[in-house]
Amino acid sequence: MPLPDDLREWLLQVGYGDLDDDLSFRAQWFAAIRTGQLKGGAIFAQDGLGNFYAFDASERHIYYLSRSEPVYAKISASFTEFLEELIRRDYKLEDWVDELETRAYDW
């Protein structure tokens, strides 16, 4: 499946790895989503708590998927916006995620 252009370009420039030990980009995290509201999208990263980050198939928005309960939330409109906000928040991803209004995810 095609990646969002900005995520693809970022990976070509930076490659796999970790951001501040809070967000991991690894080949094994990339997985198609086959069920639920984000069906057709894909997971692309995992945070230090095991939560996943994904994009949807149509709009390419970025979503948070909780590891501990079946919930999700839109976190940004694009990968670029996601990175810019993460930097603005001084890489405090867990604090950002705690602020999100989640909805039930139908796995």
MMTF fields as JSON, N, C-alpha, C and O atoms, coordinates in Angstrom:
{
  "mmtfVersion": "1.0.0",
  "mmtfProducer": "UNKNOWN",
  "numBonds": 427,
  "numAtoms": 428,
  "numGroups": 107,
  "numChains": 1,
  "numModels": 1,
  "chainsPerModel": [1],
  "groupsPerChain": [107],
  "chainIdList": ["A"],
  "bondAtomList": [4, 2, 8, 6, 12, 10, 16, 14, 20, 18, 24, 22, 28, 26, 32, 30, 36, 34, 40, 38, 44, 42, 48, 46, 52, 50, 56, 54, 60, 58, 64, 62, 68, 66, 72, 70, 76, 74, 80, 78, 84, 82, 88, 86, 92, 90, 96, 94, 100, 98, 104, 102, 108, 106, 112, 110, 116, 114, 120, 118, 124, 122, 128, 126, 132, 130, 136, 134, 140, 138, 144, 142, 148, 146, 152, 150, 156, 154, 160, 158, 164, 162, 168, 166, 172, 170, 176, 174, 180, 178, 184, 182, 188, 186, 192, 190, 196, 194, 200, 198, 204, 202, 208, 206, 212, 210, 216, 214, 220, 218, 224, 222, 228, 226, 232, 230, 236, 234, 240, 238, 244, 242, 248, 246, 252, 250, 256, 254, 260, 258, 264, 262, 268, 266, 272, 270, 276, 274, 280, 278, 284, 282, 288, 286, 292, 290, 296, 294, 300, 298, 304, 302, 308, 306, 312, 310, 316, 314, 320, 318, 324, 322, 328, 326, 332, 330, 336, 334, 340, 338, 344, 342, 348, 346, 352, 350, 356, 354, 360, 358, 364, 362, 368, 366, 372, 370, 376, 374, 380, 378, 384, 382, 388, 386, 392, 390, 396, 394, 400, 398, 404, 402, 408, 406, 412, 410, 416, 414, 420, 418, 424, 422],
  "bondOrderList": [1, 1, 1, 1, 1, 1, 1, 1, 1, 1, 1, 1, 1, 1, 1, 1, 1, 1, 1, 1, 1, 1, 1, 1, 1, 1, 1, 1, 1, 1, 1, 1, 1, 1, 1, 1, 1, 1, 1, 1, 1, 1, 1, 1, 1, 1, 1, 1, 1, 1, 1, 1, 1, 1, 1, 1, 1, 1, 1, 1, 1, 1, 1, 1, 1, 1, 1, 1, 1, 1, 1, 1, 1, 1, 1, 1, 1, 1, 1, 1, 1, 1, 1, 1, 1, 1, 1, 1, 1, 1, 1, 1, 1, 1, 1, 1, 1, 1, 1, 1, 1, 1, 1, 1, 1, 1],
  "groupList": [{"groupName": "MET", "atomNameList": ["N", "CA", "C", "O"], "elementList": ["N", "C", "C", "O"], "formalChargeList": [0, 0, 0, 0], "bondAtomList": [1, 0, 2, 1, 3, 2], "bondOrderList": [1, 1, 2], "singleLetterCode": "M", "chemCompType": "L-PEPTIDE LINKING"}, {"groupName": "PRO", "atomNameList": ["N", "CA", "C", "O"], "elementList": ["N", "C", "C", "O"], "formalChargeList": [0, 0, 0, 0], "bondAtomList": [1, 0, 2, 1, 3, 2], "bondOrderList": [1, 1, 2], "singleLetterCode": "P", "chemCompType": "L-PEPTIDE LINKING"}, {"groupName": "LEU", "atomNameList": ["N", "CA", "C", "O"], "elementList": ["N", "C", "C", "O"], "formalChargeList": [0, 0, 0, 0], "bondAtomList": [1, 0, 2, 1, 3, 2], "bondOrderList": [1, 1, 2], "singleLetterCode": "L", "chemCompType": "L-PEPTIDE LINKING"}, {"groupName": "ASP", "atomNameList": ["N", "CA", "C", "O"], "elementList": ["N", "C", "C", "O"], "formalChargeList": [0, 0, 0, 0], "bondAtomList": [1, 0, 2, 1, 3, 2], "bondOrderList": [1, 1, 2], "singleLetterCode": "D", "chemCompType": "L-PEPTIDE LINKING"}, {"groupName": "ARG", "atomNameList": ["N", "CA", "C", "O"], "elementList": ["N", "C", "C", "O"], "formalChargeList": [0, 0, 0, 0], "bondAtomList": [1, 0, 2, 1, 3, 2], "bondOrderList": [1, 1, 2], "singleLetterCode": "R", "chemCompType": "L-PEPTIDE LINKING"}, {"groupName": "GLU", "atomNameList": ["N", "CA", "C", "O"], "elementList": ["N", "C", "C", "O"], "formalChargeList": [0, 0, 0, 0], "bondAtomList": [1, 0, 2, 1, 3, 2], "bondOrderList": [1, 1, 2], "singleLetterCode": "E", "chemCompType": "L-PEPTIDE LINKING"}, {"groupName": "TRP", "atomNameList": ["N", "CA", "C", "O"], "elementList": ["N", "C", "C", "O"], "formalChargeList": [0, 0, 0, 0], "bondAtomList": [1, 0, 2, 1, 3, 2], "bondOrderList": [1, 1, 2], "singleLetterCode": "W", "chemCompType": "L-PEPTIDE LINKING"}, {"groupName": "GLN", "atomNameList": ["N", "CA", "C", "O"], "elementList": ["N", "C", "C", "O"], "formalChargeList": [0, 0, 0, 0], "bondAtomList": [1, 0, 2, 1, 3, 2], "bondOrderList": [1, 1, 2], "singleLetterCode": "Q", "chemCompType": "L-PEPTIDE LINKING"}, {"groupName": "VAL", "atomNameList": ["N", "CA", "C", "O"], "elementList": ["N", "C", "C", "O"], "formalChargeList": [0, 0, 0, 0], "bondAtomList": [1, 0, 2, 1, 3, 2], "bondOrderList": [1, 1, 2], "singleLetterCode": "V", "chemCompType": "L-PEPTIDE LINKING"}, {"groupName": "GLY", "atomNameList": ["N", "CA", "C", "O"], "elementList": ["N", "C", "C", "O"], "formalChargeList": [0, 0, 0, 0], "bondAtomList": [1, 0, 2, 1, 3, 2], "bondOrderList": [1, 1, 2], "singleLetterCode": "G", "chemCompType": "PEPTIDE LINKING"}, {"groupName": "TYR", "atomNameList": ["N", "CA", "C", "O"], "elementList": ["N", "C", "C", "O"], "formalChargeList": [0, 0, 0, 0], "bondAtomList": [1, 0, 2, 1, 3, 2], "bondOrderList": [1, 1, 2], "singleLetterCode": "Y", "chemCompType": "L-PEPTIDE LINKING"}, {"groupName": "SER", "atomNameList": ["N", "CA", "C", "O"], "elementList": ["N", "C", "C", "O"], "formalChargeList": [0, 0, 0, 0], "bondAtomList": [1, 0, 2, 1, 3, 2], "bondOrderList": [1, 1, 2], "singleLetterCode": "S", "chemCompType": "L-PEPTIDE LINKING"}, {"groupName": "PHE", "atomNameList": ["N", "CA", "C", "O"], "elementList": ["N", "C", "C", "O"], "formalChargeList": [0, 0, 0, 0], "bondAtomList": [1, 0, 2, 1, 3, 2], "bondOrderList": [1, 1, 2], "singleLetterCode": "F", "chemCompType": "L-PEPTIDE LINKING"}, {"groupName": "ALA", "atomNameList": ["N", "CA", "C", "O"], "elementList": ["N", "C", "C", "O"], "formalChargeList": [0, 0, 0, 0], "bondAtomList": [1, 0, 2, 1, 3, 2], "bondOrderList": [1, 1, 2], "singleLetterCode": "A", "chemCompType": "L-PEPTIDE LINKING"}, {"groupName": "ILE", "atomNameList": ["N", "CA", "C", "O"], "elementList": ["N", "C", "C", "O"], "formalChargeList": [0, 0, 0, 0], "bondAtomList": [1, 0, 2, 1, 3, 2], "bondOrderList": [1, 1, 2], "singleLetterCode": "I", "chemCompType": "L-PEPTIDE LINKING"}, {"groupName": "THR", "atomNameList": ["N", "CA", "C", "O"], "elementList": ["N", "C", "C", "O"], "formalChargeList": [0, 0, 0, 0], "bondAtomList": [1, 0, 2, 1, 3, 2], "bondOrderList": [1, 1, 2], "singleLetterCode": "T", "chemCompType": "L-PEPTIDE LINKING"}, {"groupName": "LYS", "atomNameList": ["N", "CA", "C", "O"], "elementList": ["N", "C", "C", "O"], "formalChargeList": [0, 0, 0, 0], "bondAtomList": [1, 0, 2, 1, 3, 2], "bondOrderList": [1, 1, 2], "singleLetterCode": "K", "chemCompType": "L-PEPTIDE LINKING"}, {"groupName": "ASN", "atomNameList": ["N", "CA", "C", "O"], "elementList": ["N", "C", "C", "O"], "formalChargeList": [0, 0, 0, 0], "bondAtomList": [1, 0, 2, 1, 3, 2], "bondOrderList": [1, 1, 2], "singleLetterCode": "N", "chemCompType": "L-PEPTIDE LINKING"}, {"groupName": "HIS", "atomNameList": ["N", "CA", "C", "O"], "elementList": ["N", "C", "C", "O"], "formalChargeList": [0, 0, 0, 0], "bondAtomList": [1, 0, 2, 1, 3, 2], "bondOrderList": [1, 1, 2], "singleLetterCode": "H", "chemCompType": "L-PEPTIDE LINKING"}],
  "groupTypeList": [0, 1, 2, 1, 3, 3, 2, 4, 5, 6, 2, 2, 7, 8, 9, 10, 9, 3, 2, 3, 3, 3, 2, 11, 12, 4, 13, 7, 6, 12, 13, 13, 14, 4, 15, 9, 7, 2, 16, 9, 9, 13, 14, 12, 13, 7, 3, 9, 2, 9, 17, 12, 10, 13, 12, 3, 13, 11, 5, 4, 18, 14, 10, 10, 2, 11, 4, 11, 5, 1, 8, 10, 13, 16, 14, 11, 13, 11, 12, 15, 5, 12, 2, 5, 5, 2, 14, 4, 4, 3, 10, 16, 2, 5, 3, 6, 8, 3, 5, 2, 5, 15, 4, 13, 10, 3, 6],
  "groupIdList": [1, 2, 3, 4, 5, 6, 7, 8, 9, 10, 11, 12, 13, 14, 15, 16, 17, 18, 19, 20, 21, 22, 23, 24, 25, 26, 27, 28, 29, 30, 31, 32, 33, 34, 35, 36, 37, 38, 39, 40, 41, 42, 43, 44, 45, 46, 47, 48, 49, 50, 51, 52, 53, 54, 55, 56, 57, 58, 59, 60, 61, 62, 63, 64, 65, 66, 67, 68, 69, 70, 71, 72, 73, 74, 75, 76, 77, 78, 79, 80, 81, 82, 83, 84, 85, 86, 87, 88, 89, 90, 91, 92, 93, 94, 95, 96, 97, 98, 99, 100, 101, 102, 103, 104, 105, 106, 107],
  "secStructList": [7, 7, 7, 7, 2, 2, 2, 2, 2, 2, 2, 2, 2, 2, 7, 1, 3, 3, 3, 6, 6, 6, 3, 3, 3, 7, 4, 4, 4, 7, 3, 3, 7, 7, 1, 1, 6, 6, 6, 6, 7, 3, 3, 3, 3, 3, 3, 6, 6, 1, 7, 3, 3, 3, 3, 7, 1, 1, 1, 7, 7, 3, 3, 3, 3, 7, 1, 1, 1, 1, 3, 3, 3, 3, 3, 3, 1, 1, 2, 2, 2, 2, 2, 2, 2, 2, 2, 2, 6, 6, 6, 7, 2, 2, 2, 2, 2, 2, 2, 7, 7, 7, 3, 3, 7, 7, 7],
  "xCoordList": [0.839, 0.0, 0.884, 1.931, 0.488, 1.317, 1.294, 0.255, 2.431, 2.536, 2.112, 2.184, 1.675, 1.474, 2.795, 3.865, 2.718, 3.929, 4.898, 6.104, 4.385, 5.291, 5.958, 7.117, 5.254, 5.857, 6.91, 7.993, 6.592, 7.533, 8.821, 9.919, 8.685, 9.853, 10.684, 11.913, 10.021, 10.728, 11.527, 12.688, 10.916, 11.626, 12.803, 13.841, 12.658, 13.768, 14.928, 16.09, 14.618, 15.655, 16.269, 17.482, 15.433, 15.873, 16.076, 17.005, 15.22, 15.288, 14.596, 13.92, 14.771, 14.179, 14.986, 16.168, 14.328, 15.013, 14.033, 12.821, 14.564, 13.757, 13.878, 14.918, 12.797, 12.809, 12.768, 11.759, 13.848, 13.911, 13.43, 12.834, 13.67, 13.27, 11.769, 11.332, 10.979, 9.536, 8.737, 7.595, 9.313, 8.592, 9.538, 10.614, 9.119, 9.965, 9.412, 8.238, 10.276, 9.952, 10.792, 12.008, 10.157, 10.838, 10.032, 8.814, 10.703, 10.011, 8.91, 7.856, 9.145, 8.148, 6.884, 5.864, 6.905, 5.683, 4.765, 3.558, 5.289, 4.456, 3.56, 4.034, 2.256, 1.285, -0.027, -0.491, -0.609, -1.929, -2.97, -2.892, -3.927, -5.051, -6.193, -6.666, -6.634, -7.62, -9.027, -9.963, -9.188, -10.512, -10.729, -9.784, -11.973, -12.303, -12.377, -12.336, -12.485, -12.693, -11.531, -11.738, -10.336, -9.176, -8.787, -7.682, -9.703, -9.457, -8.974, -9.557, -7.906, -7.324, -6.142, -5.369, -6.001, -4.861, -3.72, -3.716, -2.75, -1.61, -0.991, -0.996, -0.464, 0.33, 1.748, 2.26, 2.389, 3.748, 4.736, 5.942, 4.255, 5.174, 4.575, 3.381, 5.438, 5.018, 5.723, 6.895, 4.998, 5.63, 6.177, 6.054, 6.779, 7.415, 6.471, 6.911, 5.185, 4.187, 3.534, 2.681, 3.933, 3.374, 2.164, 1.56, 1.79, 0.687, 1.16, 2.345, 0.228, 0.58, 0.106, -0.8, 0.753, 0.395, 0.176, 0.958, -0.902, -1.329, -1.837, -2.07, -2.001, -2.667, -3.853, -3.855, -4.865, -6.043, -5.835, -4.901, -6.695, -6.522, -6.89, -6.309, -7.828, -8.311, -7.658, -7.028, -7.8, -7.315, -5.847, -5.218, -5.297, -3.913, -3.685, -2.583, -4.76, -4.628, -3.866, -3.78, -3.315, -2.543, -3.393, -4.052, -3.36, -4.173, -3.322, -2.297, -3.79, -3.244, -4.139, -5.363, -3.537, -4.261, -3.716, -2.541, -4.573, -4.146, -3.827, -4.508, -2.793, -2.418, -3.236, -3.523, -3.608, -4.226, -5.747, -6.347, -6.371, -7.824, -8.187, -7.407, -9.367, -9.73, -10.277, -11.472, -9.376, -9.753, -8.723, -7.599, -9.16, -8.276, -8.665, -9.715, -7.809, -8.083, -7.28, -6.148, -7.864, -7.107, -6.152, -6.552, -4.884, -3.885, -3.423, -3.005, -3.492, -3.151, -3.68, -4.061, -3.688, -4.199, -3.178, -3.541, -1.9, -0.859, 0.347, 0.458, 1.239, 2.466, 3.339, 3.923, 3.429, 4.22, 3.677, 4.444, 2.365, 1.748, 2.012, 2.247, 1.972, 2.262, 3.672, 3.857, 4.662, 6.047, 6.233, 6.919, 5.624, 5.753, 5.185, 5.781, 4.029, 3.42, 4.24, 4.367, 4.791, 5.637, 6.856, 7.23, 7.465, 8.606, 8.165, 8.839, 7.029, 6.519, 6.28, 6.466, 5.871, 5.603, 6.854, 6.761, 8.003, 9.286, 9.315, 9.86, 8.734, 8.721, 8.004, 8.262, 7.128, 6.361, 5.103, 3.984, 5.32, 4.245, 3.206, 2.008, 3.643, 2.689, 1.746, 0.552, 2.265, 1.406, 0.393, -0.774, 0.834, -0.044, -1.152, -2.327, -0.78, -1.755, -2.773, -3.955, -2.327, -3.246, -4.321, -5.391, -4.057, -5.019, -6.051, -7.068, -5.809, -6.684, -8.042, -8.156, -9.058, -10.396, -10.529, -10.628, -10.53, -10.552, -11.987, -12.934, -12.092, -13.372, -13.117, -11.991, -14.174, -14.07, -13.637, -14.089, -12.759, -12.302, -12.835, -12.723, -13.409, -14.018, -13.031, -13.013, -12.202, -11.241, -11.954, -11.319],
  "yCoordList": [-1.166, 0.0, 1.23, 1.237, 2.259, 3.471, 4.216, 4.313, 4.724, 5.539, 6.967, 7.391, 7.709, 9.146, 9.746, 9.355, 10.679, 11.249, 11.792, 11.567, 12.507, 13.107, 12.057, 12.226, 10.982, 9.879, 9.172, 8.848, 8.937, 8.283, 9.1, 8.552, 10.398, 11.266, 11.305, 11.28, 11.365, 11.39, 10.107, 10.157, 8.959, 7.686, 7.58, 7.023, 8.1, 8.089, 8.955, 8.626, 10.055, 10.954, 10.462, 10.55, 9.943, 9.625, 8.126, 7.712, 7.325, 5.876, 5.428, 6.213, 4.166, 3.603, 4.018, 4.349, 3.995, 4.322, 4.836, 4.676, 5.456, 5.957, 7.463, 8.043, 8.085, 9.508, 9.653, 9.344, 10.114, 10.417, 9.257, 9.493, 8.05, 6.843, 6.76, 5.957, 7.579, 7.586, 7.074, 6.645, 7.111, 6.698, 5.908, 6.382, 4.705, 3.79, 3.566, 3.242, 3.743, 3.445, 2.236, 2.346, 1.1, -0.142, -0.84, -0.682, -1.594, -2.313, -3.211, -3.348, -3.833, -4.761, -4.063, -4.73, -2.755, -2.057, -1.805, -1.656, -1.752, -1.476, -2.668, -3.767, -2.433, -3.519, -2.946, -1.911, -3.625, -3.227, -3.441, -4.399, -2.55, -2.69, -3.327, -2.773, -4.486, -5.276, -5.233, -5.743, -4.628, -4.563, -3.198, -2.438, -2.904, -1.704, -0.441, -0.473, 0.671, 1.968, 2.41, 3.206, 1.921, 2.309, 1.243, 1.267, 0.305, -0.76, -0.145, 0.815, -0.712, -0.194, 0.729, 1.02, 1.189, 2.011, 1.127, -0.077, 1.724, 0.933, 1.535, 2.75, 0.662, 1.053, 1.337, 0.63, 2.38, 2.705, 2.92, 2.983, 3.034, 3.291, 2.772, 2.487, 2.659, 2.229, 3.102, 3.444, 3.462, 4.265, 3.377, 2.154, 3.997, 3.26, 2.435, 1.525, 2.731, 1.964, 0.869, 0.13, 0.767, -0.255, 0.188, -0.625, 1.458, 1.982, 2.149, 2.365, 2.048, 2.167, 3.482, 4.134, 3.854, 5.045, 4.6, 3.827, 5.101, 4.608, 5.76, 6.866, 5.478, 6.424, 5.72, 4.499, 6.502, 5.928, 5.829, 6.418, 5.094, 4.814, 5.992, 6.149, 6.814, 7.855, 9.219, 9.77, 9.748, 11.1, 11.152, 12.207, 10.018, 9.921, 10.687, 11.157, 10.799, 11.389, 10.418, 9.228, 10.925, 10.103, 9.81, 10.695, 8.543, 8.075, 7.377, 6.762, 7.499, 6.778, 5.568, 5.695, 4.393, 3.167, 2.641, 2.289, 2.59, 2.156, 0.669, -0.142, 0.338, -1.063, -1.705, -2.901, -0.917, -1.466, -1.554, -2.259, -0.857, -0.945, -0.693, -0.08, -1.161, -1.008, 0.391, 0.568, 1.376, 2.748, 3.356, 2.875, 4.423, 5.15, 6.616, 6.993, 7.439, 8.867, 9.434, 9.018, 10.372, 11.117, 12.021, 12.73, 11.993, 12.805, 13.981, 15.007, 13.846, 14.971, 14.729, 13.617, 15.797, 15.734, 15.181, 14.776, 15.161, 14.655, 14.228, 14.564, 13.493, 13.085, 14.295, 14.374, 15.228, 16.438, 17.208, 17.654, 17.363, 18.048, 17.285, 17.895, 15.967, 15.127, 15.399, 15.611, 15.393, 15.649, 17.061, 17.259, 18.035, 19.42, 19.583, 20.257, 18.964, 19.06, 18.296, 18.745, 17.157, 16.389, 17.211, 17.212, 17.897, 18.768, 19.922, 20.245, 20.544, 21.659, 21.232, 22.023, 19.986, 19.459, 18.856, 18.149, 19.131, 18.664, 17.134, 16.593, 16.461, 14.997, 14.314, 13.14, 15.003, 14.417, 13.75, 14.226, 12.651, 11.95, 11.393, 11.478, 10.829, 10.259, 11.329, 11.076, 12.515, 13.604, 13.992, 14.239, 14.045, 14.4, 13.359, 13.707, 12.102, 11.011, 11.044, 10.777, 11.366, 11.432, 12.489, 12.389, 13.498, 14.575, 14.218, 14.901, 13.181, 12.848, 12.337, 11.648, 12.691, 12.155, 10.905, 10.992, 9.748, 8.487, 8.015, 8.418, 7.137, 6.484, 4.994, 4.548, 4.233, 2.771, 2.344, 2.898, 1.354, 0.802, -0.619, -1.42, -0.926, -2.227, -3.166, -3.293, -3.827, -4.773, -6.012, -6.94],
  "zCoordList": [0.0, 0.0, 0.0, 0.648, -0.707, -0.746, 0.595, 1.25, 0.978, 2.178, 1.862, 0.709, 2.863, 2.631, 2.151, 2.618, 1.234, 0.635, 1.675, 1.574, 2.676, 3.659, 4.546, 4.924, 4.885, 5.646, 4.799, 5.287, 3.549, 2.636, 2.501, 2.597, 2.28, 2.129, 3.407, 3.353, 4.543, 5.821, 6.016, 6.421, 5.732, 5.876, 4.904, 5.259, 3.698, 2.745, 3.234, 2.999, 3.911, 4.412, 5.724, 5.914, 6.627, 7.981, 8.187, 8.881, 7.594, 7.773, 9.045, 9.711, 9.371, 10.581, 11.797, 11.695, 12.956, 14.193, 15.223, 15.078, 16.267, 17.368, 17.469, 17.157, 17.909, 18.22, 19.732, 20.367, 20.294, 21.722, 22.601, 23.652, 22.199, 22.942, 23.21, 24.034, 22.526, 22.741, 21.56, 21.727, 20.375, 19.183, 18.284, 17.921, 17.935, 17.188, 15.783, 15.606, 14.795, 13.398, 13.003, 12.85, 12.84, 12.48, 11.388, 11.307, 10.572, 9.501, 10.051, 9.43, 11.224, 11.769, 12.256, 12.428, 12.486, 12.913, 11.737, 11.929, 10.536, 9.369, 9.084, 8.796, 9.171, 8.964, 8.466, 8.943, 7.513, 7.015, 8.109, 8.878, 8.166, 9.089, 8.319, 7.327, 8.772, 8.03, 8.608, 7.992, 9.786, 10.4, 11.042, 11.253, 11.345, 12.096, 11.268, 10.038, 11.97, 11.34, 10.448, 9.532, 10.688, 9.874, 8.854, 8.311, 8.597, 7.617, 6.302, 5.797, 5.764, 4.529, 4.784, 3.871, 6.019, 6.403, 6.864, 6.607, 7.547, 8.0, 9.256, 9.453, 10.09, 11.246, 10.756, 9.888, 11.315, 10.888, 12.039, 11.799, 13.276, 14.393, 15.695, 15.783, 16.705, 18.032, 19.065, 18.904, 20.131, 21.179, 22.286, 22.229, 23.288, 24.369, 25.215, 25.918, 25.165, 25.914, 25.075, 25.567, 23.823, 22.94, 22.15, 21.45, 22.243, 21.443, 20.004, 19.749, 19.076, 17.665, 17.075, 17.593, 15.963, 15.208, 13.769, 13.215, 13.176, 11.872, 11.017, 11.506, 9.74, 8.837, 8.21, 8.054, 7.852, 7.214, 5.706, 5.162, 5.048, 3.624, 2.733, 1.659, 3.145, 2.244, 2.482, 1.58, 3.659, 3.945, 4.348, 4.267, 4.783, 5.241, 6.549, 6.829, 7.343, 8.672, 9.56, 9.258, 10.651, 11.576, 12.811, 13.356, 13.239, 14.358, 15.403, 15.109, 16.628, 17.781, 18.03, 18.036, 18.237, 18.574, 19.895, 19.994, 20.907, 22.226, 22.252, 21.626, 22.978, 23.168, 24.282, 24.235, 25.275, 26.476, 26.43, 27.241, 25.503, 25.356, 23.894, 23.165, 23.454, 22.043, 21.733, 21.494, 21.744, 21.427, 20.465, 20.324, 19.821, 18.906, 18.903, 19.422, 18.313, 18.191, 17.036, 16.789, 16.341, 15.339, 16.094, 17.017, 15.697, 16.387, 15.522, 16.057, 14.189, 13.311, 11.9, 11.536, 11.13, 9.762, 8.774, 7.669, 9.165, 8.271, 9.095, 10.274, 8.47, 9.157, 9.473, 10.554, 8.545, 8.777, 9.973, 10.826, 10.038, 11.174, 12.475, 13.519, 12.411, 13.57, 14.094, 15.292, 13.207, 13.617, 14.162, 15.165, 13.504, 13.966, 15.376, 16.216, 15.631, 16.955, 17.993, 19.132, 17.614, 18.521, 18.936, 20.109, 18.002, 18.296, 19.191, 20.169, 18.855, 19.651, 21.098, 22.023, 21.287, 22.624, 23.267, 24.271, 22.698, 23.224, 23.348, 24.31, 22.386, 22.293, 23.451, 23.717, 24.134, 25.24, 24.677, 24.866, 23.991, 23.299, 24.266, 23.996, 25.383, 26.345, 26.885, 27.042, 27.169, 27.637, 26.565, 26.871, 25.318, 24.208, 24.07, 23.951, 24.087, 23.94, 25.081, 24.863, 26.28, 27.423, 27.241, 27.841, 26.426, 26.177, 25.103, 24.977, 24.346, 23.217, 23.681, 24.694, 22.919, 23.144, 22.275, 21.051, 22.925, 22.181, 21.942, 22.617, 20.94, 20.606, 20.547, 20.327, 20.746, 20.692, 19.29, 18.288, 19.243, 17.974, 17.841, 18.769, 16.695, 16.444, 15.752, 14.527, 16.586, 16.035, 15.577, 15.077]
}
